[in-house]
Amino acid sequence: MTLTTISTWYGDISESLFNRLSAIQLVVCDIDGVFSDGRIYLGNNGEELKAFHTRDGLGVKALLNSGIRVAVVTGRQSKIVEQRMQALGVTDIYQGTTEKLKVYSELAERYQLEDQHIASIGDDIPDVVMLQRAGVGVAPQDAHPWVQQQADYVTSMRGGFGAVRELSDLILLSQGRLQLHGGVSV
């Protein structure tokens, strides 16, 4: 049996995965190691800093503008995450979450979505329960090796350096909604 592939900017992906991406209506994301490179900078006065890539921000905006929901589910609590996600238009922000699968299930129920309509991206062991349940489970290129093995797709980009944008582009490409003009860097 010959495996049919689809050529993308990020490399070839299987036609089967491309078709599964075309059904996605919700993307559930971890934060540290996905939207950021996973490092946390702490200052002498207790301030916390994280870096977010504008390409990922544009990918989130593109998903939202196409009617695809985006949610974040993270084990840490950070005002920075809330500010960044609100600036992008993400309203489903769950922080300090130790039971990620419970939140995933609540989101699926709230939006009346089956697993095949949900993609999840995460980089470490607490994220695996969502990756395994989602219709498409994704790990960034620098995710924990075991997490990569559990994922349906491993991005060519690292966490914090365009992994979310890659997933966004592939979803929108598979749905015929990828726009290559306009927009503002965010």
N, C-alpha and C positions, 0 to 999 in steps of 0.2 A: 504494500500500500504506500503510495507516494504522499508525503506531507506537503500540502499546499501552503505557501507563505505569501504574506503581503509585505511589500517593501515600504518602510517608513523612514523618516529622518533619523530615527533612533536604531535602525537596523530592521531586519526581517522578523516578523512575528507570524505565528501560525494563523491560518484563516479561521480556525476554531476560536482562538482567543480574540481575534478581531471581531468576530460575530458576537461573542459574549460581551465585549466592550460596547457594542452597539445597543445593548439593552439597559445600560447603566442609567439610573435616575438619581442616585445618591452616592456620594463619595465620603467615606468616613476615614478621617486622618488622625494619626498620632501627631504630636508636635516635635518633641526633642528627637533629633535624628531623622526627621522627615522634613519639617518646615525649617528646622535649624540643623546645624552640623552636629548637634548633640552636646556641644560644650556649653557650660553655664559659667559666665563670668560674674564673680562676686567682688564688690568693692569693699573698702575698709569701713564704710558707713552702712553696710548691709544692702546696698543697692545691687540689683541683679540685672545683667545685660545679656541679650541674645541677639544674634544677627539673623535677619530674614532676607531672602532673595526676592528682588522685584519680579523676576521671571515667574516665580511661584505665585506671587500675588496676581499677576496678570492672568495666569492660568486659572486661578480661583474665580476671578471676575468673569472670565470667559465662560466657565461652567455655569455660574449663577445667571449670567445674561442669556444663556441657552436653556434655562429652565431646569438645570441639574442642580440639586441641592448639595451643599457641602457642610459637613459637621466635623468638629474636632473633639477628640476624646483623649485626654491626657491624665497621667497619674500625678503630675505636679500641679501646683497652684501658682499662677503668675499673673500679675496685673498686665505685664507686657503682652502676654498671649491674648488676653481679653481685648486690649487696645488694638493690637494688630488685626485680629480676626474681625472685630467690629468695623474697623476701617475698610476691610475688604467686603463687608456686607454679610459675613457669616453670622447667623443668629443661633445656631445650635452649637454652643460652646460648653463642654463638660470638662471641668478641671478637678483635680484631686480624686480622680476615679480609680478605685482599685478593682472594680468589677466591670471591665470594659464590655464583656459580652452582654451584660444586663443593659447597659446603655445602648448598645447596638440593637438589641431586641426591642427596646422602647422606641428607638427611631424608626425601625422597620414597621412597628405597629402604628405609630403616630401617622406615618406617611403612607400606610397601607401598601407596603412594598414586600415582595418576595425576595429571597436572598439573591436570585439571579439578576435583580435590578440594583444591587448594591456592590460597589467596589470598596475595598479597604486597603489602606497603605500604612505600614508600620515597620519599625526597624529592630525591635527587640522582643524578647520572650513574652512579655505581657500582651503584646499585640497579636500573637499567633491565633488566639481563639477567634478573633474577628476575621483574620485572613482566611482561616480554614472554613468559616461559615459563609463568607461573602461569595457572591457569584464570580468575582475576580479579586483575588488576594495579591497584593503587590508589596514588594520590598525594595528599598533603595539599594543602589549598587554597593554601598558600604554597610549594609545591615549585618547583623549577627549571622554567621554562616548557616546555623540551623534554621533561622527565620527565612533565609533565602531559599532553603530547601523546601519549606512549607508553602512558599508563594507560587502562584500561577505565573507570575512575571516578575523579573528583577530588572529595575530600570538601569539604563546606561549612565545615568546621572546620580551623583551622591546626594544624600540627605542635606538639605540646606543649600544646595547648588543646582536646583532645577528638577529634582525628582518628582515633585508635585506637578510641575509644568509638563513634564514628559507624560505623566499619566493623563493630565487634562488634554493635551494635544492628541493623544491616541484615542481617548474617548470621543472627542469632538470630530476627529478624522473618521472614525468608524461610523459616526452618525451623520456624516456629511455636513457638519456645522462649523468646521474649522475656518475661521476668518483670518486672512493674511493681510489685513489693512486696518487702519484706525486704532483707536484705543490710546490709553495714557499709561505710562509707567506708574506702578503703584507700590 
